[in-house]
Amino acid sequence: MIKLDTQGKNIEISAPETINITSKNINLKASDSIDLDANVNITETAGKAKRSDIGGDMFVYVNGALTEVIEGDLHSETKKGKTMLNSE
C-alpha cells in the first residue's frame, strides 16, 4: 500500500510481508534523521567496503556478547587519549 498524505506531508509505504528495492545505486538522504528499527534482526552486507563518517559522538550498546572477527590488520587511532575498562 502506498499512502500519500499531502496535508501531513507524509508518504507511507507498507506491505503485509516483504518490500524489495533493487537498483544499481540507492541513496537515502534526510535533512534531520534516519531511523532503522526491526523487532528481530538487522543484517548489513558490503561486498567490498563499509564506511561510517560521524560528525559527533558514536555509541554502541550491546545487551549480549560482542564478537569481532578481523581477517586483516586492525588500525585504531585516538587523538585525545584512550580509556579501557574491564568489568572482571
C-alpha positions in Angstrom: 0.0 0.0 0.0 1.2 3.5 -0.8 -0.4 6.3 1.2 0.1 9.9 0.2 -0.8 12.4 3.0 -0.5 15.7 1.3 -1.9 17.6 4.3 0.5 16.0 6.8 3.3 15.9 4.1 4.0 12.2 4.6 4.3 9.2 2.3 3.7 5.8 3.8 4.7 2.5 2.1 3.7 -0.8 3.7 3.3 -4.4 2.7 2.0 -7.4 4.7 5.2 -9.4 4.1 8.2 -8.0 2.2 9.3 -4.9 0.3 12.2 -5.3 -2.1 14.1 -2.4 -3.6 16.7 -3.3 -6.3 18.8 -0.8 -8.2 22.4 -0.2 -9.3 22.7 2.6 -6.6 20.3 3.6 -3.8 20.6 6.9 -2.0 18.7 7.8 1.2 19.1 11.4 2.4 17.2 13.2 5.2 17.7 16.8 6.4 17.3 15.7 10.0 17.3 12.0 11.0 17.1 8.4 9.6 15.8 5.7 11.9 16.0 2.0 11.3 14.0 -0.3 13.6 13.5 -4.1 13.5 11.8 -6.3 16.1 14.3 -9.1 15.4 17.4 -8.6 13.3 19.2 -6.1 11.1 21.8 -7.5 8.7 24.2 -5.5 6.7 26.5 -6.9 3.9 29.0 -5.0 1.9 30.9 -6.8 -0.9 33.9 -4.6 -0.6 34.0 -1.8 2.0 31.8 -0.1 4.6 32.5 3.4 5.9 30.7 5.5 8.6 31.6 9.2 8.9 30.2 10.6 12.2 30.4 14.3 12.9 29.8 13.9 16.7 29.8 11.0 19.2 29.1 7.4 18.4 27.6 5.0 21.0 27.3 1.2 20.7 25.0 -0.6 23.2 25.1 -4.4 23.3 23.0 -6.4 25.8 24.6 -9.7 24.8 28.1 -10.6 23.6 30.1 -8.6 21.1 32.2 -10.6 18.7 34.6 -9.0 16.2 36.4 -11.2 13.6 39.1 -9.4 11.6 41.0 -11.3 8.9 43.3 -8.4 8.1 45.0 -5.8 10.2 43.3 -3.6 12.8 44.3 0.0 12.9 43.0 2.2 15.8 43.9 5.8 16.4 42.7 8.3 19.0 43.8 12.0 19.3 42.8 12.7 22.9 43.7 9.5 24.9 42.0 6.2 25.4 40.2 4.7 28.5 40.0 0.9 28.8 37.5 -0.5 31.3 37.3 -4.2 32.3 34.3 -5.4 34.4 36.1 -8.6 35.6 
